[in-house]
Amino acid sequence: MAELETGSALPNLSDQQKLAWLRLIRSDNVGPVTFRDLINMCGSAEEAIAQVPQLMAKAKPKKAIRLCTEEAAEREYEAVRNRGWHFVAKGEAAYPKTLTTFASAPPLLAVAGNISALAKPSVSIVGSRNASANGIAFTRQIAGHLAGADLLITSGFARGIDTAAHQAALNKGATAAVFAGGLDVLYPPENSELADAIFNNEGCLLSEMPLGWKPRAVDFPRRNRIVAGLSLATLVIEANPRAGSLITARLANEMGRLVFAVPGSPLDPRAKGANLLLKD
């Protein structure tokens, strides 16, 4: 198999190959970059799995790779398939092309809903969970306008601005929600109806995390890199200076994507982050 480099193109993987990818990426201390290095070194996920014990014995790293069991990988793979969901691998035709351009892109994404929506040019809209009424109103206005222009509206499925962006996009076009936890773990739980609406209206839900994974604080920045990476541009609407949406904006900027911010009142702490983006 050709090396798994950034932006590489692969033929669609067989179920057996994809199961090996799943097992390797679910192994302890294997992230996207280590995954890529192992594939490039060993030629395939199957061969990487076979060589890991020998590699660990030789290198003796501080954080040794502990392989996911074949049984655990098979359970997750079948659970995704039985729900009518899909795993899409980096480099496959259905994998979002914008995500292939950075090294830490997830090797595998679990996707529920309309995978073809990910082929559309995308704009991410992110912002405060504790959004103002004006922030929500503006989000709905601009998300609806952009979705009506056949752009995919991408966000992180959080309360506030994210939810408003998803909802407005449903009325005009398609939206993609990136989960911080497993694809079967709705967070926040009150967005269950929104998840159903996205699934049933040509949108999609996606995650790199294992089924059953409950999101932790460290998982949200990981999600944010996918939100940023999926899109040609990121728009920030209301954010305090330490908000996760500013992490999304920073990552988007580092990826060479466009970053926009909506100005707000200097007296509103929810506007400070977006105002700082404009100042910088």
Order of alpha helices (4+ residues) and beta strands (2+ residues): alpha-alpha-alpha-alpha-beta-beta-beta-alpha-beta-alpha-beta-alpha-beta-alpha-beta-alpha-beta-alpha
